[in-house]
């Protein structure tokens, strides 16, 4: 417990010894407060008409009035402080909630970033695969074009047409040979008929030889 302080204070023109556990500065402020209050009451017209006791009572009443007003102001300030404290608590609660939301959103954003990075890698891989496929198609097309040039369709058609033309000429020649053979056969038949007329026995022998030759030919064809 601190020592009691005693301070001489001038109040209403007189020196009083005030004692208390407060500081000397505080005791001087008390004296200043009383002197200011007495100065204010002396400015009232009714102050001079009051007796000494009435002046003391009026001074005490004014001190009590200041006290209650100060007490009321203290209560108001306490209420304001409580309201501010409650508001601060709510703000802290909101801040904590916002931090939680921020952390969740940050986590979601990090997850989205990972998904986007994975999607970008997938797109890059697919693009590379597509590029390889396009290159392969180009190479295959180029090789097919080179092969087509080496086996020119136009040239092949020309060869086919030439072969057909050649075959056509061969067919014509064959037909002509067949006609010649038929004519010769007719001549031979005519000659044989004339020989038969002139020599019937020789005709029979010739007919027999022709028959045997026809049989051998038919047998050979069947084989």
SELOFI-857030 format. One record per residue: residue number from 1; residue in one letter; x, z, y of N, C-alpha, C in turn. Coordinates in Angstrom, 2 decimals, m for minus. Atoms other than C-alpha are relative to their C-alpha. Example, Ala and Ser with C-alpha at 12.3 -4.5 7.8 and 13.67 -1.06 7.14 Angstrom:
% SELOFI-857030
1,A,0.89,0.00,m1.19,12.30,7.80,m4.50,0.90,0.00,1.20
2,S,m0.82,m0.06,m1.19,13.67,7.14,m1.06,m0.77,0.73,1.09
END
This chain:
% SELOFI-857030
1,X,0.85,0.00,m1.19,0.00,0.00,0.00,0.89,0.00,1.24
2,X,m0.83,0.11,m1.21,1.40,m1.00,3.39,m0.26,1.18,0.94
3,X,0.14,m1.10,m0.97,1.98,1.52,6.17,m1.03,m0.33,1.07
4,X,1.01,0.18,m1.05,m0.66,2.06,8.82,0.70,m0.29,1.32
5,X,m0.57,0.40,m1.29,0.09,0.32,12.09,m0.78,0.65,1.15
6,X,0.61,m0.57,m1.21,m0.58,1.99,15.46,0.47,m0.84,1.17
7,X,m0.32,0.88,m1.12,m0.78,m0.19,18.51,m0.78,0.44,1.23
8,X,0.67,m0.31,m1.26,m1.55,0.60,22.13,m0.63,m1.27,0.53
9,X,0.76,1.18,m0.44,m4.24,m1.73,23.39,m0.71,0.35,1.29
10,X,0.67,m0.17,m1.28,m5.59,m2.13,26.92,m1.42,m0.52,m0.11
11,X,1.41,0.37,0.08,m9.39,m2.13,26.92,m0.71,0.54,1.24
12,X,0.78,m0.35,m1.20,m11.47,m2.13,30.10,0.84,0.85,0.96
13,X,m0.88,m0.66,m0.96,m8.50,m1.02,32.16,0.64,1.27,m0.49
14,X,m0.57,m1.22,0.54,m7.57,1.88,29.92,0.81,m0.32,m1.27
15,X,m0.83,0.21,1.19,m4.93,2.17,27.18,m0.54,0.87,m1.14
16,X,0.49,m0.69,1.20,m6.19,3.08,23.73,1.02,m0.25,m1.13
17,X,m0.88,0.15,1.17,m4.15,3.69,20.60,m0.87,m0.38,m1.21
18,X,0.74,0.50,1.17,m5.58,1.62,17.77,0.91,0.03,m1.21
19,X,m0.76,m0.05,1.25,m4.44,2.17,14.22,m0.73,m0.70,m1.13
20,X,0.59,0.68,1.17,m5.00,0.20,11.05,1.10,m0.62,m0.86
21,X,m0.96,0.62,0.92,m3.36,m1.57,8.15,0.23,m1.49,0.33
22,X,m0.19,1.37,m0.42,m3.66,m4.89,9.89,1.27,m0.09,0.85
23,X,m1.20,0.22,m0.80,m0.82,m6.40,11.83,m0.25,0.35,1.47
24,X,0.12,m0.30,m1.42,m0.11,m5.56,15.48,m0.66,m1.15,0.75
25,X,0.64,1.16,m0.67,m1.13,m9.08,16.46,m1.51,0.07,m0.17
26,X,1.44,m0.09,0.22,m4.52,m8.51,14.88,m0.62,1.08,0.89
27,X,0.51,m1.07,m0.84,m5.02,m5.20,16.77,m0.08,m0.43,1.46
28,X,0.04,0.52,m1.36,m4.17,m6.91,20.06,m1.16,m0.98,0.18
29,X,1.12,0.94,m0.08,m6.74,m9.63,19.27,m1.32,0.76,0.12
30,X,1.22,m0.81,m0.12,m9.38,m6.91,18.85,m0.18,0.46,1.44
31,X,0.08,m0.42,m1.40,m8.57,m5.57,22.32,m0.37,m1.15,0.90
32,X,0.32,1.19,m0.82,m8.69,m9.07,23.80,m1.47,m0.36,m0.15
33,X,1.42,0.33,0.24,m12.08,m9.66,22.17,m0.91,0.93,0.79
34,X,0.82,m0.97,m0.73,m13.56,m6.42,23.70,0.05,m0.28,1.50
35,X,m0.14,0.27,m1.44,m12.20,m7.24,27.16,m0.77,m1.26,0.41
36,X,0.74,1.23,m0.31,m13.65,m10.79,27.04,m1.50,0.25,m0.02
37,X,1.42,m0.30,0.09,m17.03,m9.43,25.96,m0.46,0.80,1.22
38,X,0.36,m0.79,m1.18,m17.08,m6.86,28.81,m0.02,m0.87,1.26
39,X,m0.01,0.91,m1.15,m16.16,m9.59,31.30,m1.27,m0.84,0.05
40,X,1.22,0.81,0.04,m19.12,m11.69,30.13,m1.22,0.84,0.43
41,X,1.15,m0.83,m0.34,m21.58,m8.77,30.45,0.03,0.40,1.48
42,X,m0.08,m0.35,m1.42,m20.32,m7.86,33.94,m0.54,m1.12,0.89
43,X,0.52,1.12,m0.79,m21.39,m11.30,35.09,m1.53,0.04,0.07
44,X,1.47,m0.11,m0.03,m25.03,m10.34,34.35,m0.43,0.88,1.18
45,X,0.51,m0.77,m1.16,m27.07,m9.07,37.31,m0.47,1.41,m0.41
46,X,0.54,m1.31,0.44,m28.61,m6.23,35.25,1.10,0.98,m0.41
47,X,m1.10,m0.87,0.47,m25.18,m4.86,34.25,0.24,1.17,0.96
48,X,m0.27,m1.03,m1.00,m24.76,m2.93,37.48,m1.10,1.07,0.02
49,X,1.13,m0.93,m0.02,m28.16,m1.29,37.11,0.00,0.93,m1.21
50,X,m0.01,m0.78,1.24,m27.35,0.11,33.65,0.91,1.22,0.16
51,X,m0.83,m1.20,0.03,m26.02,3.57,33.05,1.18,m0.22,m0.95
52,X,m1.16,0.14,0.88,m22.80,4.19,31.15,m0.38,m0.11,m1.45
53,X,0.43,0.07,1.41,m24.58,4.87,27.86,m0.65,m1.34,m0.33
54,X,0.67,1.29,0.24,m26.72,1.75,28.23,1.03,m1.14,m0.09
55,X,m1.04,1.03,0.08,m23.62,m0.32,28.88,0.72,0.04,m1.36
56,X,m0.66,m0.12,1.32,m22.02,1.05,25.71,m0.90,m0.57,m1.11
57,X,0.95,0.51,1.01,m25.16,0.30,23.69,m0.09,m1.51,0.08
58,X,0.08,1.45,m0.16,m25.40,m3.20,25.15,1.27,m0.67,m0.54
59,X,m1.26,0.56,0.53,m21.75,m3.80,24.31,m0.02,m0.01,m1.52
60,X,0.07,m0.07,1.46,m22.32,m2.65,20.74,m0.97,m1.05,m0.56
61,X,0.97,1.01,0.44,m25.39,m4.87,20.48,0.64,m1.39,0.00
62,X,m0.66,1.31,m0.08,m23.36,m7.90,21.59,1.06,m0.17,m1.10
63,X,m0.99,0.07,1.09,m20.60,m7.02,19.12,m0.70,m0.26,m1.34
64,X,0.77,0.21,1.24,m23.20,m6.77,16.32,m0.54,m1.42,m0.08
65,X,0.51,1.38,m0.03,m24.71,m10.08,17.44,1.10,m0.99,m0.40
66,X,m1.11,0.89,0.37,m21.33,m11.76,17.26,0.36,0.14,m1.48
67,X,m0.33,m0.22,1.41,m20.76,m10.16,13.89,m0.96,m0.75,m0.92
68,X,0.98,0.66,0.87,m24.01,m11.43,12.37,0.08,m1.52,0.12
69,X,m0.18,1.45,m0.15,m23.49,m14.85,13.87,1.23,m0.48,m0.79
70,X,m1.20,0.37,0.76,m20.01,m14.91,12.41,m0.25,0.07,m1.50
71,X,0.34,m0.13,1.41,m21.37,m13.67,9.08,m0.84,m1.18,m0.47
72,X,0.82,1.15,0.35,m24.00,m16.38,9.11,0.84,m1.26,m0.10
73,X,m0.87,1.18,0.03,m21.36,m18.96,9.92,0.87,0.01,m1.25
74,X,m0.80,m0.11,1.23,m19.26,m17.64,7.07,m0.81,m0.43,m1.22
75,X,0.86,0.39,1.12,m22.20,m17.98,4.68,m0.22,m1.51,m0.03
76,X,0.17,1.45,m0.07,m22.82,m21.51,5.91,1.26,m0.73,m0.49
77,X,m1.26,0.62,0.43,m19.18,m22.33,5.43,0.21,0.16,m1.51
78,X,m0.10,m0.20,1.44,m19.28,m20.80,1.96,m0.91,m0.97,m0.76
79,X,0.91,0.96,0.63,m22.34,m22.89,1.11,0.57,m1.41,0.05
80,X,m0.63,1.32,m0.12,m20.59,m25.96,2.44,1.18,m0.14,m0.97
81,X,m1.13,0.03,0.92,m17.53,m25.03,0.44,m0.46,m0.17,m1.45
82,X,0.54,0.15,1.35,m19.64,m24.63,m2.71,m0.50,m1.43,m0.24
83,X,0.49,1.38,0.13,m21.31,m27.98,m2.05,1.17,m0.98,m0.15
84,X,m1.18,0.86,0.09,m17.92,m29.59,m1.47,0.68,0.15,m1.37
85,X,m0.61,m0.24,1.31,m16.61,m27.94,m4.61,m0.79,m0.69,m1.11
86,X,0.83,0.68,0.98,m19.59,m29.22,m6.59,0.19,m1.51,0.08
87,X,m0.22,1.44,m0.17,m19.14,m32.68,m5.11,1.36,m0.41,m0.55
88,X,m1.34,0.28,0.52,m15.45,m32.50,m5.93,0.00,0.00,m1.52
89,X,0.09,m0.06,1.47,m16.29,m31.49,m9.50,m0.64,m1.28,m0.54
90,X,0.66,1.23,0.43,m18.68,m34.43,m9.82,0.92,m1.21,0.15
91,X,m0.95,1.10,m0.20,m16.07,m36.75,m8.36,1.08,0.01,m1.07
92,X,m1.00,m0.09,1.06,m13.52,m35.43,m10.82,m0.57,m0.47,m1.33
93,X,0.65,0.46,1.23,m16.02,m35.97,m13.63,m0.14,m1.52,m0.01
94,X,0.10,1.45,m0.10,m16.69,m39.50,m12.42,1.36,m0.67,m0.17
95,X,m1.35,0.55,0.13,m12.96,m40.08,m12.12,0.45,0.00,m1.45
96,X,m0.36,m0.06,1.42,m12.44,m38.91,m15.69,m0.74,m1.07,m0.80
97,X,0.78,1.04,0.69,m15.27,m41.18,m16.86,0.55,m1.39,0.31
98,X,m0.56,1.30,m0.37,m13.81,m44.09,m14.91,1.34,m0.24,m0.68
99,X,m1.27,0.16,0.70,m10.42,m43.42,m16.44,m0.21,m0.39,m1.45
100,X,0.31,0.35,1.39,m11.96,m43.52,m19.90,m0.43,m1.46,m0.09
101,X,0.43,1.39,m0.02,m13.72,m46.78,m19.05,1.17,m0.94,0.27
102,X,m1.17,0.82,m0.31,m10.51,m48.12,m17.56,0.90,m0.17,m1.23
103,X,m0.82,0.07,1.20,m8.58,m47.24,m20.70,m0.64,m0.90,m1.05
104,X,0.70,0.85,0.96,m11.26,m48.88,m22.86,0.11,m1.47,0.39
105,X,m0.10,1.38,m0.46,m11.29,m52.01,m20.72,1.42,m0.53,m0.12
106,X,m1.39,0.42,0.14,m7.51,m52.09,m20.68,0.33,m0.32,m1.45
107,X,m0.21,0.25,1.42,m7.50,m51.83,m24.46,m0.68,m1.30,m0.42
108,X,0.69,1.25,0.31,m10.11,m54.60,m24.69,0.74,m1.20,0.56
109,X,m0.76,1.10,m0.59,m8.09,m56.75,m22.31,1.26,m0.29,m0.80
110,X,m1.19,0.20,0.83,m4.98,m56.18,m24.38,m0.36,m0.71,m1.30
111,X,0.46,0.65,1.22,m6.95,m57.16,m27.48,m0.34,m1.46,0.27
112,X,0.32,1.37,m0.37,m8.28,m60.25,m25.70,1.27,m0.82,0.21
113,X,m1.27,0.70,m0.21,m4.75,m61.14,m24.65,0.63,m0.38,m1.34
114,X,m0.54,0.30,1.32,m3.64,m60.90,m28.26,m0.78,m1.13,m0.66
115,X,0.82,1.07,0.58,m6.58,m63.05,m29.38,0.30,m1.34,0.67
116,X,m0.32,1.23,m0.71,m5.82,m65.60,m26.66,1.36,m0.53,m0.40
117,X,m1.33,0.43,0.43,m2.17,m65.65,m27.65,m0.05,m0.61,m1.40
118,X,0.14,0.54,1.35,m3.13,m66.16,m31.30,m0.70,m1.35,0.03
119,X,0.70,1.28,m0.13,m5.59,m68.91,m30.31,0.92,m1.07,0.57
120,X,m0.95,0.97,m0.58,m2.89,m70.56,m28.20,1.00,m0.47,m1.05
121,X,m0.92,0.39,1.07,m0.50,m70.48,m31.15,m0.69,m0.92,m0.99
122,X,0.75,0.85,0.93,m3.19,m71.93,m33.41,m0.19,m1.39,0.57
123,X,0.18,1.30,m0.65,m3.93,m74.70,m30.91,1.31,m0.77,0.02
124,X,m1.31,0.67,m0.03,m0.22,m75.44,m30.59,0.35,m0.53,m1.39
125,X,m0.28,0.45,1.36,0.16,m75.60,m34.37,m0.87,m1.20,m0.37
126,X,0.89,1.12,0.29,m2.90,m77.85,m34.68,0.42,m1.25,0.76
127,X,m0.46,1.14,m0.78,m1.58,m80.04,m31.89,1.23,m0.63,m0.63
128,X,m1.19,0.53,0.66,1.76,m80.35,m33.65,m0.38,m0.74,m1.28
129,X,0.45,0.66,1.22,0.02,m81.16,m36.94,m0.68,m1.33,0.31
130,X,0.67,1.23,m0.40,m2.15,m83.72,m35.17,1.01,m1.05,0.44
131,X,m1.04,0.93,m0.41,0.93,m85.25,m33.58,0.73,m0.58,m1.19
132,X,m0.64,0.51,1.21,2.59,m85.49,m36.99,m0.90,m1.01,m0.71
133,X,0.94,0.92,0.64,m0.56,m87.10,m38.40,m0.06,m1.34,0.72
134,X,0.03,1.23,m0.78,m0.68,m89.62,m35.56,1.27,m0.81,m0.22
135,X,m1.27,0.69,0.24,3.01,m90.44,m36.06,0.00,m0.64,m1.37
136,X,0.05,0.55,1.35,2.43,m90.91,m39.79,m0.90,m1.23,m0.05
137,X,0.90,1.16,m0.04,m0.53,m93.22,m39.10,0.66,m1.18,0.68
138,X,m0.70,1.08,m0.71,1.55,m95.21,m36.63,1.05,m0.65,m0.90
139,X,m1.01,0.56,0.90,4.37,m95.58,m39.16,m0.64,m0.83,m1.10
140,X,0.69,0.74,1.06,1.93,m96.60,m41.88,m0.55,m1.32,0.52
141,X,0.53,1.23,m0.60,0.28,m99.10,m39.55,1.10,m1.01,0.26
142,X,m1.13,0.88,m0.26,3.66,m100.50,m38.56,0.50,m0.63,m1.29
143,X,m0.45,0.52,1.29,4.71,m100.84,m42.20,m1.00,m1.01,m0.56
144,X,1.02,0.93,0.48,1.40,m102.48,m43.07,0.06,m1.31,0.78
145,X,m0.12,1.21,m0.81,1.83,m104.91,m40.18,1.19,m0.84,m0.43
146,X,m1.19,0.72,0.46,5.34,m105.81,m41.39,m0.27,m0.68,m1.33
147,X,0.32,0.57,1.30,4.05,m106.34,m44.92,m0.94,m1.19,0.13
148,X,0.94,1.11,m0.21,1.21,m108.52,m43.67,0.72,m1.23,0.53
149,X,m0.76,1.14,m0.52,3.70,m110.64,m41.76,0.81,m0.67,m1.11
150,X,m0.78,0.57,1.09,5.83,m111.06,m44.90,m0.88,m0.78,m0.96
151,X,0.97,0.75,0.82,2.71,m112.18,m46.82,m1.09,m0.48,0.93
152,X,0.90,0.51,m1.02,1.04,m114.23,m44.14,m1.28,m0.52,m0.63
153,X,1.27,0.48,0.59,m2.66,m114.68,m44.99,m0.23,m1.47,0.29
154,X,0.20,1.42,m0.35,m2.72,m117.99,m43.17,0.81,m0.90,m0.92
155,X,m0.86,0.76,0.88,0.21,m119.19,m45.22,m0.56,m0.02,m1.41
156,X,0.59,m0.07,1.33,m1.45,m118.01,m48.43,m1.19,m0.93,m0.12
157,X,1.14,0.90,0.02,m4.64,m119.89,m47.55,0.46,m1.45,m0.07
158,X,m0.52,1.38,0.01,m2.60,m123.00,m46.88,0.50,m0.36,m1.39
159,X,m0.49,0.26,1.35,m0.94,m122.67,m50.30,m1.15,m0.24,m0.95
160,X,1.17,0.17,0.88,m4.34,m122.25,m51.95,m0.64,m1.36,0.21
161,X,0.58,1.32,m0.29,m5.69,m125.30,m50.17,0.85,m1.12,m0.57
162,X,m0.89,1.04,0.54,m2.61,m127.32,m51.16,m0.13,m0.08,m1.51
163,X,0.14,m0.02,1.45,m2.99,m126.19,m54.78,m1.31,m0.65,m0.44
164,X,1.29,0.63,0.32,m6.66,m127.10,m54.75,0.06,m1.51,0.17
165,X,m0.12,1.44,m0.26,m5.80,m130.48,m53.25,0.78,m0.68,m1.11
166,X,m0.82,0.54,1.08,m3.10,m130.97,m55.85,m0.81,m0.07,m1.28
167,X,0.84,m0.02,1.20,m5.53,m129.96,m58.58,m1.02,m1.12,0.04
168,X,0.97,1.09,m0.16,m8.04,m132.38,m57.17,0.62,m1.35,m0.35
169,X,m0.68,1.25,0.31,m5.51,m135.19,m57.37,0.26,m0.11,m1.50
170,X,m0.25,0.00,1.44,m4.63,m134.15,m60.91,m1.26,m0.31,m0.76
171,X,1.26,0.27,0.66,m8.28,m134.17,m61.85,m0.37,m1.47,0.09
172,X,0.30,1.44,m0.17,m8.67,m137.65,m60.45,0.84,m0.84,m0.95
173,X,m0.89,0.74,0.91,m5.65,m138.85,m62.38,m0.45,0.17,m1.44
174,X,0.47,m0.24,1.37,m6.98,m137.23,m65.55,m1.24,m0.83,m0.31
175,X,1.22,0.81,0.20,m10.34,m138.92,m65.08,0.35,m1.47,m0.21
176,X,m0.41,1.40,0.14,m8.61,m142.26,m64.65,0.62,m0.25,m1.36
177,X,m0.60,0.15,1.33,m6.57,m141.70,m67.81,m1.07,0.00,m1.07
178,X,1.08,m0.01,0.98,m9.76,m140.82,m69.68,m0.73,m1.34,m0.03
179,X,0.67,1.30,m0.06,m11.38,m144.03,m68.47,0.83,m1.06,m0.71
180,X,m0.88,0.99,0.67,m8.34,m146.02,m69.60,m0.05,0.18,m1.51
181,X,0.03,m0.26,1.44,m8.42,m144.26,m72.97,m1.30,m0.48,m0.60
182,X,1.29,0.45,0.52,m12.12,m145.01,m73.37,m0.03,m1.52,m0.11
183,X,m0.04,1.47,0.06,m11.56,m148.63,m72.49,0.84,m0.47,m1.18
184,X,m0.87,0.38,1.11,m8.71,m148.77,m74.97,m0.69,0.24,m1.32
185,X,0.73,m0.29,1.23,m10.90,m147.12,m77.59,m1.03,m1.07,m0.27
186,X,0.98,1.08,0.18,m13.56,m149.73,m76.99,0.68,m1.27,m0.49
187,X,m0.73,1.20,0.44,m10.97,m152.45,m77.34,0.42,0.12,m1.45
188,X,m0.40,m0.21,1.39,m9.68,m150.87,m80.53,m1.18,m0.14,m0.92
189,X,1.19,0.12,0.83,m13.21,m150.61,m81.83,m0.41,m1.45,m0.16
190,X,0.34,1.42,0.06,m13.80,m154.22,m80.96,0.92,m0.73,m0.97
191,X,m0.96,0.62,0.90,m10.61,m155.20,m82.69,m0.28,0.39,m1.43
192,X,0.30,m0.44,1.36,m11.55,m153.13,m85.70,m1.21,m0.71,m0.54
193,X,1.20,0.70,0.43,m14.96,m154.74,m85.79,0.32,m1.45,m0.38
194,X,m0.40,1.38,0.32,m13.38,m158.17,m85.69,0.77,m0.06,m1.29
195,X,m0.76,m0.04,1.25,m10.96,m157.23,m88.45,m0.91,0.24,m1.17
196,X,0.93,m0.29,1.08,m13.81,m155.85,m90.48,m0.79,m1.23,m0.38
197,X,0.75,1.22,0.27,m15.68,m159.07,m90.13,0.86,m0.98,m0.76
198,X,m0.89,0.95,0.65,m12.67,m161.05,m91.13,0.44,0.50,m1.35
199,X,m0.49,m0.59,1.24,m11.54,m158.68,m93.92,m0.80,1.25,m0.28
200,X,0.84,m1.16,0.26,m14.28,m156.36,m95.18,0.75,1.12,m0.69
201,X,m0.73,m1.05,0.72,m11.91,m154.45,m97.49,0.89,0.78,0.92
202,X,m0.87,m0.70,m0.97,m9.51,m153.69,m94.71,m0.82,0.86,0.91
203,X,0.87,m0.80,m0.87,m12.42,m152.48,m92.64,m0.38,1.30,m0.66
204,X,0.36,m1.23,0.70,m13.41,m150.02,m95.30,1.14,0.97,m0.03
205,X,m1.17,m0.88,0.00,m9.89,m148.73,m95.56,0.22,0.63,1.36
206,X,m0.18,m0.53,m1.36,m9.67,m148.40,m91.80,m1.02,1.07,0.32
207,X,1.05,m0.99,m0.24,m12.99,m146.57,m91.70,0.31,1.31,m0.71
208,X,m0.34,m1.19,0.75,m11.78,m144.18,m94.37,1.12,0.77,0.69
209,X,m1.08,m0.68,m0.71,m8.59,m143.48,m92.45,m0.52,0.70,1.25
210,X,0.56,m0.63,m1.21,m10.59,m142.84,m89.30,m0.77,1.27,m0.34
211,X,0.78,m1.17,0.40,m12.87,m140.45,m91.15,0.90,1.17,m0.33
212,X,m0.95,m1.06,0.35,m9.94,m138.50,m92.58,0.67,0.58,1.24
213,X,m0.64,m0.47,m1.23,m8.29,m138.32,m89.17,m0.95,0.89,0.80
214,X,0.99,m0.82,m0.74,m11.52,m136.99,m87.62,m0.16,1.36,m0.64
215,X,0.14,m1.28,0.69,m11.80,m134.32,m90.32,1.19,0.90,0.28
216,X,m1.18,m0.81,m0.28,m8.19,m133.20,m89.78,m0.05,0.56,1.43
217,X,0.09,m0.44,m1.39,m8.78,m133.02,m86.03,m1.01,1.12,0.16
218,X,1.02,m1.04,m0.10,m11.97,m130.96,m86.43,0.48,1.29,m0.61
219,X,m0.53,m1.19,0.65,m10.24,m128.60,m88.86,1.02,0.69,0.88
220,X,m1.01,m0.57,m0.89,m7.37,m128.13,m86.42,m0.64,0.71,1.17
221,X,0.70,m0.65,m1.12,m9.78,m127.37,m83.58,m0.63,1.31,m0.43
222,X,0.61,m1.25,0.48,m11.56,m124.78,m85.71,1.05,1.07,m0.18
223,X,m1.07,m0.98,0.12,m8.25,m123.12,m86.49,0.41,0.52,1.34
END
